């Protein structure tokens, strides 16, 4: 399988409802979202998909400089964000997985079974 990856950064605030710790307080992150798409075949120019097309699509769904609790009707954990971004992109691209980094040390990933 051929795979490509794009990565975009966005900044946002959130609070994790019912977390029971300090993350219930309003705080922010400089998130990094990695999207991996794959295919067993390449399109006629010899690509899985065009990097620029994928980067533009990812940029359009990222809630830059927003309060995530006001944007989504789900608890905006990294895990839930990874799944949501996957679901937003999978109808247009052969998405393999989406990884959401909250910082340089912590990430969550969604990859369907």
C-alpha positions as CSV (number, residue, x, y, z in Angstrom):
1,X,0.0,0.0,0.0
2,X,1.1,3.5,-0.8
3,X,0.7,6.1,2.0
4,X,1.1,9.8,2.3
5,X,0.8,12.0,5.3
6,X,0.0,15.7,5.8
7,X,0.2,17.6,9.0
8,X,-1.4,20.9,10.0
9,X,-1.3,23.0,13.2
10,X,-4.1,24.9,14.8
11,X,-4.6,26.6,18.2
12,X,-7.7,26.2,20.3
13,X,-9.0,26.1,23.8
14,X,-11.2,23.5,25.5
15,X,-12.2,22.0,28.7
16,X,-12.7,18.3,29.2
17,X,-16.2,17.8,30.8
18,X,-16.4,15.1,33.6
19,X,-12.6,14.5,33.5
20,X,-12.3,15.0,37.3
21,X,-8.9,16.8,37.1
22,X,-7.2,20.0,36.0
23,X,-8.3,19.5,32.4
24,X,-11.8,20.4,33.4
25,X,-10.5,24.0,33.6
26,X,-10.4,26.0,30.4
27,X,-7.0,25.7,28.8
28,X,-5.5,25.7,25.3
29,X,-3.2,23.7,23.0
30,X,-1.3,24.2,19.8
31,X,-2.7,21.0,18.2
32,X,-1.0,19.2,15.4
33,X,-3.3,17.0,13.2
34,X,-1.7,14.3,11.0
35,X,-3.8,12.7,8.3
36,X,-2.6,9.5,6.6
37,X,-4.2,8.4,3.4
38,X,-3.4,5.3,1.4
39,X,-4.1,3.3,-1.7
40,X,-3.0,0.1,-3.4
41,X,-3.0,2.0,-6.7
42,X,-1.7,5.4,-7.8
43,X,-3.8,7.8,-9.8
44,X,-2.7,8.6,-13.4
45,X,-0.1,11.2,-12.4
46,X,1.4,8.7,-10.0
47,X,0.0,9.9,-6.7
48,X,-2.3,8.6,-3.9
49,X,-3.8,12.1,-3.8
50,X,-2.4,15.5,-4.4
51,X,-0.7,16.8,-1.2
52,X,-2.1,20.3,-1.8
53,X,-5.7,19.1,-2.2
54,X,-5.4,17.1,1.0
55,X,-3.8,20.0,2.9
56,X,-6.5,22.4,1.8
57,X,-9.3,19.9,2.9
58,X,-7.7,19.5,6.3
59,X,-7.3,23.2,6.8
60,X,-11.0,23.8,6.1
61,X,-12.1,21.5,8.9
62,X,-9.7,22.7,11.6
63,X,-11.3,25.1,14.2
64,X,-8.4,27.5,14.6
65,X,-8.5,29.9,17.5
66,X,-11.9,28.6,18.7
67,X,-13.3,27.3,22.0
68,X,-13.9,23.7,21.0
69,X,-16.7,23.2,23.5
70,X,-18.7,25.8,21.6
71,X,-17.9,24.3,18.2
72,X,-18.7,20.6,18.8
73,X,-21.6,18.8,20.4
74,X,-19.2,16.2,21.9
75,X,-16.6,16.4,24.6
76,X,-13.5,17.7,22.7
77,X,-10.9,15.2,23.8
78,X,-8.0,14.4,21.4
79,X,-9.6,11.0,20.8
80,X,-13.0,12.4,19.8
81,X,-11.3,15.1,17.6
82,X,-9.3,12.4,15.8
83,X,-12.5,10.4,15.0
84,X,-14.4,13.5,14.0
85,X,-11.7,14.7,11.6
86,X,-11.4,11.2,10.1
87,X,-15.2,11.2,9.5
88,X,-15.1,14.6,7.9
89,X,-12.4,13.5,5.4
90,X,-13.1,9.9,4.7
91,X,-15.8,10.6,2.1
92,X,-13.3,12.5,-0.1
93,X,-10.0,10.7,0.6
94,X,-8.9,7.1,1.4
95,X,-8.1,8.0,5.0
96,X,-6.1,5.3,6.9
97,X,-5.8,7.2,10.2
98,X,-5.9,10.5,11.9
99,X,-3.6,11.5,14.8
100,X,-4.2,14.6,17.0
101,X,-1.3,15.8,19.0
102,X,-2.0,18.0,22.0
103,X,1.7,18.7,22.6
104,X,5.0,17.2,21.6
105,X,4.5,14.3,24.0
106,X,0.8,13.3,23.8
107,X,-1.3,12.2,20.9
108,X,-4.5,10.3,20.2
109,X,-5.2,8.4,17.0
110,X,-8.3,7.1,15.3
111,X,-8.1,4.3,12.8
112,X,-11.2,2.3,12.0
113,X,-11.2,-1.5,12.3
